[in-house]
Amino acid sequence: MSEVKAGLEGVVAGETAICSVRPEGELVYRGYDVHDLAEQASFEEVAYLVLLGRLPTRAELEAFDAELRSQRALPPGVVESLELLPSDAVPMDALRTAVSALALYDPDAGDDSREANLRKATRLLARLATVVAAVHRLSQGLEVVAPDPGLNHAASFLHMLRGERPDEFEARVLEVTLILYMEHEFNASTFTARVIASTLADLYGAVVGAIAALKGPLHGGANEKAMDVILEIGEPERAEGWVEESLREKKRVMGFGHRIYKTADSRVEVAKKWGVLLGRQLDDTRLSEICMTVEEVMRREKNLCPNVDFYAAPIYHMMKIPIGLNTPIFAMSRVVGWSAHIIEQTDNNRLYRPNSRYVGATGLEFQPLDRRG
């Protein structure tokens, strides 16, 4: 039999034209370096690129943006279902529930054509930000804030979350992180979505599965654990000693190490830059200084590079976004990548059905119940 690769490490499980991670760590969306996209494009432009395969013209972008803004409001039945959830519900669990509910109100339910899936993907992209904001406000006993069609995607989310219009620069920093999180090849949640889609299940079902996979602390949930590390360190001058002690005790430092990136995660430099800029605007660069010291020590002692979670998490914290929303924010961006992969899988489908190697008992003789005592 073929060699078993634990965790499918190094196994090429399929082909995609959506995203690639180059050996040197560069991340590419549809042929474009993520650095260029994050620094020069809007979230809406990059979403159009990932979903439809090319950058939009001005007219196409305006139409796409207008469609997103018109689709942000949640069906009343979905809001009612969120109101019935326990106030202490885990946000990712609430998000998963909301996506299942949204499927019941989609006018394209039952139509899995490419055109219908693109419409569903656009609605999901528009509405997931509304869901994340609504889940948080309901958990705090606050009224849900209606989306503002006068704001772009990132700014609208902050407005719905807080109930007030955000600072323009702050909204731009959030937009950059959403672009960085949008897509990442055959990661665990995307592969989950493709496996589900390969059964010809609907797009909503595949996204629900992806959300369940993203919740795990070894995947999307890593950004929440990374923030716990940064807060535990507390002050820049404690960072080096904290890391050294953790390594002596063989504790895992969350936010470091990646199955794909061995030398660098190219998204880190972008997130680091914007985190420093945000800290300067807020006159508090403490969190960025902690991160950079931890990165330096981890490279020196373990030759490990940080992943983007380690620098995105403090950005959200500086924006006073609760840690429990870090992964849902990840999801409301990554839904673009998930949807693109689901559509790509459906366009040229073959059911995922790998083999396994059995290592259990053999040759056992069955004993009737009355002989087993």
C-alpha positions as CSV (number, residue, x, y, z in Angstrom):
1,M,0.0,0.0,0.0
2,S,1.0,3.6,-0.4
3,E,2.8,5.4,2.4
4,V,0.5,6.9,5.0
5,K,1.1,10.6,5.4
6,A,-0.3,11.7,8.8
7,G,-2.5,14.7,8.5
8,L,-2.0,14.4,4.7
9,E,1.2,16.4,5.1
10,G,2.8,16.9,1.7
11,V,0.0,15.2,-0.1
12,V,-1.4,17.0,-3.2
13,A,-5.1,16.5,-2.9
14,G,-6.3,18.5,-5.9
15,E,-5.7,21.4,-8.2
16,T,-6.9,25.0,-7.8
17,A,-6.6,28.3,-9.7
18,I,-7.7,30.3,-6.7
19,C,-4.6,30.6,-4.4
20,S,-1.1,29.3,-4.0
21,V,1.5,29.5,-1.2
22,R,5.0,29.7,-2.8
23,P,7.9,27.8,-1.2
24,E,9.4,31.1,0.0
25,G,6.2,31.9,1.9
26,E,4.6,34.3,-0.6
27,L,0.8,34.1,-0.7
28,V,-0.9,34.6,-4.1
29,Y,-4.6,35.2,-4.9
30,R,-5.4,34.4,-8.5
31,G,-1.9,35.4,-9.5
32,Y,-1.6,38.5,-7.4
33,D,0.7,38.9,-4.5
34,V,-1.3,39.4,-1.3
35,H,1.0,42.3,-0.3
36,D,-0.1,44.3,-3.3
37,L,-3.7,43.5,-2.8
38,A,-3.7,44.3,0.9
39,E,-1.9,47.6,0.4
40,Q,-3.5,48.8,-2.7
41,A,-7.0,47.3,-3.1
42,S,-10.2,47.4,-1.3
43,F,-11.8,44.4,0.4
44,E,-14.6,44.4,-2.1
45,E,-12.1,44.4,-5.1
46,V,-10.2,41.4,-3.6
47,A,-13.5,39.5,-2.9
48,Y,-14.5,40.0,-6.5
49,L,-11.1,38.7,-7.7
50,V,-11.3,35.6,-5.5
51,L,-14.9,34.8,-6.4
52,L,-14.9,35.6,-10.1
53,G,-11.3,35.0,-11.1
54,R,-10.2,38.5,-12.2
55,L,-10.0,42.1,-10.9
56,P,-13.2,44.1,-11.7
57,T,-13.6,47.1,-13.8
58,R,-14.8,50.2,-12.1
59,A,-18.4,49.5,-13.3
60,E,-18.2,45.9,-12.2
61,L,-16.9,46.8,-8.7
62,E,-19.6,49.4,-8.2
63,A,-22.3,46.9,-9.1
64,F,-20.7,44.2,-6.9
65,D,-20.4,46.7,-4.0
66,A,-24.0,47.8,-4.4
67,E,-25.2,44.2,-4.3
68,L,-23.2,43.5,-1.1
69,R,-24.6,46.6,0.5
70,S,-28.2,45.7,-0.5
71,Q,-27.9,42.2,0.9
72,R,-26.5,42.9,4.4
73,A,-29.8,42.9,6.3
74,L,-30.7,39.5,7.9
75,P,-34.1,37.9,7.3
76,P,-36.3,38.5,10.4
77,G,-36.5,34.8,11.0
78,V,-32.8,34.6,11.4
79,V,-32.7,37.5,13.8
80,E,-35.4,35.8,15.8
81,S,-33.4,32.5,15.9
82,L,-30.3,34.4,17.2
83,E,-32.4,36.1,19.9
84,L,-33.4,32.6,21.2
85,L,-29.7,31.5,21.7
86,P,-28.2,31.5,25.2
87,S,-26.4,34.8,26.0
88,D,-23.3,32.8,26.7
89,A,-23.3,30.9,23.4
90,V,-19.9,30.6,21.8
91,P,-19.8,33.1,18.9
92,M,-18.5,30.5,16.4
93,D,-21.3,28.1,17.4
94,A,-23.9,30.9,16.9
95,L,-22.4,31.8,13.6
96,R,-22.6,28.1,12.5
97,T,-26.3,28.1,13.5
98,A,-27.0,31.3,11.7
99,V,-25.5,30.1,8.4
100,S,-27.8,27.0,8.6
101,A,-30.7,29.3,9.2
102,L,-29.8,31.6,6.3
103,A,-30.0,28.7,4.0
104,L,-33.7,28.3,4.7
105,Y,-34.4,31.9,3.5
106,D,-32.2,31.9,0.4
107,P,-34.3,32.4,-2.8
108,D,-31.8,30.2,-4.7
109,A,-32.2,27.2,-2.4
110,G,-32.2,24.1,-4.4
111,D,-30.4,25.7,-7.4
112,D,-26.7,24.6,-7.3
113,S,-25.8,26.1,-10.7
114,R,-22.6,28.2,-10.9
115,E,-24.7,31.4,-11.3
116,A,-26.9,30.6,-8.3
117,N,-23.8,29.7,-6.2
118,L,-22.2,33.0,-7.0
119,R,-25.4,34.8,-5.8
120,K,-25.5,32.7,-2.6
121,A,-21.8,33.5,-2.0
122,T,-22.4,37.2,-2.4
123,R,-25.3,37.0,0.1
124,L,-23.3,35.1,2.6
125,L,-20.4,37.5,2.3
126,A,-22.7,40.4,2.9
127,R,-24.6,38.8,5.8
128,L,-21.9,37.1,7.9
129,A,-20.6,40.4,9.1
130,T,-24.1,41.3,10.2
131,V,-24.4,38.0,12.0
132,V,-21.2,38.4,13.9
133,A,-22.1,41.9,15.0
134,A,-25.6,40.9,16.0
135,V,-24.5,37.8,17.9
136,H,-22.2,40.0,20.0
137,R,-24.7,42.7,20.7
138,L,-27.4,40.2,21.7
139,S,-25.0,38.5,24.0
140,Q,-24.5,41.8,25.8
141,G,-28.3,42.6,26.0
142,L,-28.0,45.3,23.3
143,E,-30.2,46.0,20.3
144,V,-29.1,44.8,16.9
145,V,-27.8,47.7,14.8
146,A,-29.0,47.8,11.2
147,P,-26.3,47.8,8.5
148,D,-25.5,51.2,7.0
149,P,-25.5,51.1,3.2
150,G,-23.4,54.3,3.2
151,L,-20.4,52.4,4.6
152,N,-18.0,49.9,3.0
153,H,-17.8,46.3,4.3
154,A,-15.2,46.8,7.0
155,A,-16.6,50.1,8.3
156,S,-20.2,48.7,8.3
157,F,-19.1,45.8,10.5
158,L,-17.5,48.1,13.1
159,H,-20.6,50.3,13.0
160,M,-22.9,47.4,13.6
161,L,-20.7,46.0,16.3
162,R,-20.4,49.3,18.3
163,G,-23.4,51.3,17.3
164,E,-21.3,54.3,16.1
165,R,-19.4,55.1,13.0
166,P,-15.8,54.0,13.1
167,D,-12.7,56.1,12.6
168,E,-11.7,55.9,8.9
169,F,-8.2,54.7,9.5
170,E,-9.3,52.1,12.0
171,A,-11.7,50.7,9.4
172,R,-8.9,50.6,6.8
173,V,-6.7,48.6,9.2
174,L,-9.6,46.1,9.7
175,E,-10.0,45.9,5.9
176,V,-6.3,45.0,5.5
177,T,-6.7,42.1,8.0
178,L,-9.8,40.8,6.2
179,I,-7.9,40.8,2.9
180,L,-5.0,38.8,4.5
181,Y,-7.5,36.3,6.0
182,M,-9.6,35.9,2.8
183,E,-8.0,32.8,1.3
184,H,-5.2,30.3,2.0
185,E,-5.2,27.3,-0.4
186,F,-6.2,23.8,1.0
187,N,-6.3,24.7,4.7
188,A,-8.3,22.6,7.0
189,S,-11.6,24.5,6.8
190,T,-11.3,25.0,3.0
191,F,-10.6,21.3,2.5
192,T,-13.5,20.5,4.7
193,A,-15.7,22.7,2.5
194,R,-14.4,21.0,-0.7
195,V,-15.0,17.5,0.7
196,I,-18.6,18.4,1.5
197,A,-19.1,20.1,-1.8
198,S,-17.7,17.0,-3.6
199,T,-20.8,15.0,-2.4
200,L,-22.9,17.6,-4.2
201,A,-24.2,19.0,-1.0
202,D,-25.3,22.7,-1.2
203,L,-23.0,25.7,-0.6
204,Y,-24.5,26.6,2.7
205,G,-23.9,23.0,4.1
206,A,-20.3,23.2,2.9
207,V,-19.8,26.6,4.6
208,V,-21.3,25.3,7.9
209,G,-18.8,22.4,7.8
210,A,-16.0,24.9,7.2
211,I,-17.0,27.0,10.1
212,A,-17.0,24.0,12.4
213,A,-13.4,23.2,11.2
214,L,-12.3,26.8,11.6
215,K,-13.3,26.9,15.2
216,G,-10.6,24.5,16.3
217,P,-7.6,26.0,18.2
218,L,-5.2,24.4,15.7
219,H,-6.8,26.4,12.9
220,G,-8.8,29.6,13.2
221,G,-9.1,29.5,16.9
222,A,-5.3,30.0,17.1
223,N,-5.8,33.8,17.0
224,E,-7.7,33.7,20.2
225,K,-5.0,31.6,21.9
226,A,-2.3,33.9,20.5
227,M,-4.0,36.9,22.2
228,D,-4.1,35.1,25.5
229,V,-0.3,34.7,25.2
230,I,0.2,38.4,24.5
231,L,-2.1,39.4,27.4
232,E,-0.4,37.0,29.8
233,I,3.0,38.6,28.9
234,G,1.5,42.0,29.6
235,E,4.5,44.3,29.1
236,P,7.3,44.4,26.5
237,E,10.0,44.0,29.1
238,R,8.6,40.7,30.3
239,A,8.4,39.2,26.8
240,E,11.9,37.7,26.5
241,G,11.9,36.1,29.9
242,W,8.3,34.7,29.4
243,V,9.2,33.0,26.2
244,E,12.4,31.5,27.5
245,E,10.6,30.2,30.6
246,S,7.8,28.7,28.4
247,L,10.3,27.0,26.2
248,R,12.2,25.5,29.2
249,E,8.9,24.1,30.4
250,K,8.2,22.8,26.9
251,K,5.0,24.9,26.6
252,R,3.6,25.7,23.2
253,V,3.7,29.4,22.2
254,M,0.5,29.9,20.2
255,G,0.9,31.9,17.0
256,F,4.1,30.2,15.9
257,G,4.7,27.3,13.6
258,H,2.7,26.4,10.5
259,R,2.4,23.3,8.3
260,I,3.1,25.3,5.1
261,Y,5.3,28.2,6.2
262,K,8.8,27.1,7.3
263,T,10.7,30.3,7.0
264,A,8.1,33.1,6.9
265,D,4.4,33.8,6.6
266,S,4.4,36.6,4.1
267,R,1.2,38.1,5.6
268,V,3.0,38.8,8.9
269,E,4.9,41.9,7.6
270,V,1.7,43.5,6.4
271,A,-0.2,42.8,9.6
272,K,2.8,43.9,11.7
273,K,3.1,47.2,9.8
274,W,-0.6,48.1,10.2
275,G,-0.6,47.0,13.8
276,V,2.3,49.4,14.6
277,L,0.5,52.2,12.7
278,L,-2.7,51.6,14.7
279,G,-0.8,51.6,17.9
280,R,0.9,54.9,17.1
281,Q,-2.5,56.4,16.3
282,L,-3.8,55.2,19.7
283,D,-0.5,56.3,21.4
284,D,0.0,52.7,22.7
285,T,2.5,50.5,20.9
286,R,2.9,48.1,23.8
287,L,1.2,45.1,22.1
288,S,3.2,45.5,18.9
289,E,6.4,45.7,21.0
290,I,5.5,42.5,22.8
291,C,4.8,40.7,19.5
292,M,8.1,41.8,18.0
293,T,10.1,40.7,21.0
294,V,8.4,37.3,21.1
295,E,9.0,36.8,17.4
296,E,12.7,37.7,17.8
297,V,13.2,35.2,20.7
298,M,11.2,32.4,19.0
299,R,13.3,32.8,15.8
300,R,16.5,32.8,17.9
301,E,15.7,29.9,20.2
302,K,13.4,27.6,18.0
303,N,13.8,28.9,14.4
304,L,10.1,29.3,14.3
305,C,8.3,32.1,12.5
306,P,5.0,33.7,13.6
307,N,1.9,33.3,11.5
308,V,-0.5,36.1,10.7
309,D,-2.7,35.3,13.7
310,F,0.0,36.5,16.1
311,Y,-0.2,40.0,14.6
312,A,-3.8,40.2,13.7
313,A,-5.0,39.3,17.2
314,P,-3.5,42.5,18.9
315,I,-5.0,44.6,16.1
316,Y,-8.4,43.5,17.1
317,H,-7.7,43.9,20.7
318,M,-6.5,47.5,20.1
319,M,-9.9,48.1,18.4
320,K,-11.5,46.9,21.6
321,I,-13.0,43.9,19.8
322,P,-13.7,41.0,22.3
323,I,-11.2,38.1,21.9
324,G,-14.1,35.7,21.3
325,L,-14.9,37.5,18.0
326,N,-11.5,37.0,16.5
327,T,-12.3,33.7,14.8
328,P,-15.8,34.8,13.7
329,I,-14.1,37.8,12.0
330,F,-11.7,35.4,10.3
331,A,-14.8,33.5,9.1
332,M,-16.6,36.5,7.7
333,S,-13.6,37.1,5.5
334,R,-12.6,33.5,4.7
335,V,-16.2,32.8,3.5
336,V,-15.0,34.4,0.2
337,G,-12.3,31.7,-0.2
338,W,-14.6,28.9,1.0
339,S,-17.2,29.9,-1.6
340,A,-14.7,30.2,-4.4
341,H,-13.4,26.7,-3.6
342,I,-16.9,25.2,-3.3
343,I,-17.8,26.7,-6.8
344,E,-14.5,25.5,-8.2
345,Q,-15.0,22.0,-6.8
346,T,-18.6,21.8,-8.1
347,D,-17.5,23.0,-11.6
348,N,-15.1,20.0,-12.0
349,N,-16.3,17.6,-9.4
350,R,-15.0,14.2,-8.2
351,L,-16.0,12.8,-4.9
352,Y,-13.3,12.8,-2.2
353,R,-13.0,9.3,-1.0
354,P,-9.5,8.4,0.2
355,N,-8.4,5.0,1.4
356,S,-7.2,4.1,4.9
357,R,-4.9,1.5,6.3
358,Y,-6.5,-0.7,8.9
359,V,-4.4,-1.3,12.0
360,G,-7.1,-2.8,14.3
361,A,-7.7,-6.4,15.5
362,T,-8.3,-9.3,13.1
363,G,-9.6,-12.8,13.2
364,L,-11.8,-12.4,16.3
365,E,-14.5,-15.0,16.8
366,F,-17.9,-13.6,17.6
367,Q,-19.5,-14.8,20.9
368,P,-23.3,-14.5,21.4
369,L,-24.4,-12.2,24.1
370,D,-25.3,-15.0,26.6
371,R,-21.7,-16.2,26.5
372,R,-20.1,-12.9,27.2
373,G,-21.2,-12.8,30.9
